[in-house]
Amino acid sequence: MKKLVWLNGVVSPLESAMTTVQDHCYLYGDGLFEGIRIYGGKVFKLDEHLDRFYHGIKYLKYQMDISQPELKQIILDVCRQAEADNGYIRLNITRGTGLGLDPSKIDPKPNVMVMINTLALYPPEAYDKGLDVVTTSFKTIPADALDPRLKCIGKYAANILAKQEANSRGAGEGLMLNHQGYIAECTGDNIFLIQGGVVRTPDPSCGLLKGVTRDTVMNLAREAGYKVEEGFLTPFDLYAADEAFLTGTAAEVIPMVTIDGRLIGDGKPGPITKDLISRFRKHTCEGTAF
Ligand SMILES: Cc1ncc(COP(=O)(O)O)c(C=O)c1O
């Protein structure tokens, strides 16, 4: 696979792709992104990622002049040029170019970037053994500050601090609560737990990114006959859970075996988690070919 970047219409090797220091995202974090996976020469859940991307563009009032179908073709085209079989696509848009916060005083033409790369979030053995997770002191940003459904680049400073805290406490991942004390998500993943055979995950109103992998796993679990519930969960629910796992495009589906130094169930990946991981892996062959 060739690591390539499409930036505002020009394709170049990853190492030589450059953007301006006056980019509004470089200056103020004013940008959006998507991470998308390529499995077996097909782009997984491309339309779902593009829907979320274009909803964010509307929310932030970016003056995007590339339509969703056009961007889809651009992405598929770069994947073809990169001869990507398995990989990770990073899609970025920033508001435009210029110094000063006021969007009316900058060049509002968005800078759009598609990067074809690879990404491994966790060590391979963690997918068999499971992750240790700790509750971090960093809360998710409330919806009246910045809607958590927005995959806004600037908001990730809080998630990076939470990840750093988890690392410093020897954990593989950090849990983030909202300001009411309910479980929201981890730093780059959504969270699920299993209690008495029921698959439970926080309601989107708890302040989380409505993950594409989260939706996929909820659908696969329902198809498999499990009861799936979205609700309000606290760390107590995790301490009392039989099993837990995390989902995300970069993370895929990964078991979680301890929380805050307490074993989840017997401290090993549970049977429903393993079943859903296997169903998810089979489902990844259903992407868009390029
Ligand atoms: C904060 C956060 N939550 C959840 C997710 C999982 O979302 P998705 O499954 O769409 O990748 C991500 C990953 O992109 C994320 O950054």
The ligand as a Tripos MOL2 file, in Angstrom:
@<TRIPOS>MOLECULE
LIG
   16    16     1     0     0
SMALL
NO_CHARGES

@<TRIPOS>ATOM
      1 C1        -14.5160   10.1200   21.3180 C.3       1 LIG1
      2 C2        -14.8690    8.9710   20.4290 C.ar      1 LIG1
      3 N1        -15.8990    8.1810   20.7750 N.ar      1 LIG1
      4 C3        -16.2640    7.1290   20.0130 C.ar      1 LIG1
      5 C4        -15.5780    6.8210   18.8470 C.ar      1 LIG1
      6 C5        -16.0250    5.6740   18.0000 C.3       1 LIG1
      7 O1        -16.6790    6.1410   16.8530 O.3       1 LIG1
      8 P1        -16.6470    5.3500   15.4690 P.3       1 LIG1
      9 O2        -17.1360    3.9760   15.7650 O.co2     1 LIG1
     10 O3        -17.5630    6.1030   14.5860 O.co2     1 LIG1
     11 O4        -15.2460    5.3620   15.0040 O.co2     1 LIG1
     12 C6        -14.4910    7.6050   18.4680 C.ar      1 LIG1
     13 C7        -13.7360    7.2770   17.2620 C.2       1 LIG1
     14 O5        -13.7610    7.8650   16.2730 O.2       1 LIG1
     15 C8        -14.1450    8.7300   19.2530 C.ar      1 LIG1
     16 O6        -13.1320    9.5200   18.9040 O.3       1 LIG1
@<TRIPOS>BOND
     1     1     2 1
     2     2     3 ar
     3     2    15 ar
     4     3     4 ar
     5     4     5 ar
     6     5     6 1
     7     5    12 ar
     8     6     7 1
     9     7     8 1
    10     8     9 2
    11     8    10 1
    12     8    11 1
    13    12    13 1
    14    12    15 ar
    15    13    14 2
    16    15    16 1
@<TRIPOS>SUBSTRUCTURE
     1 LIG1         1 GROUP 0 **** ****
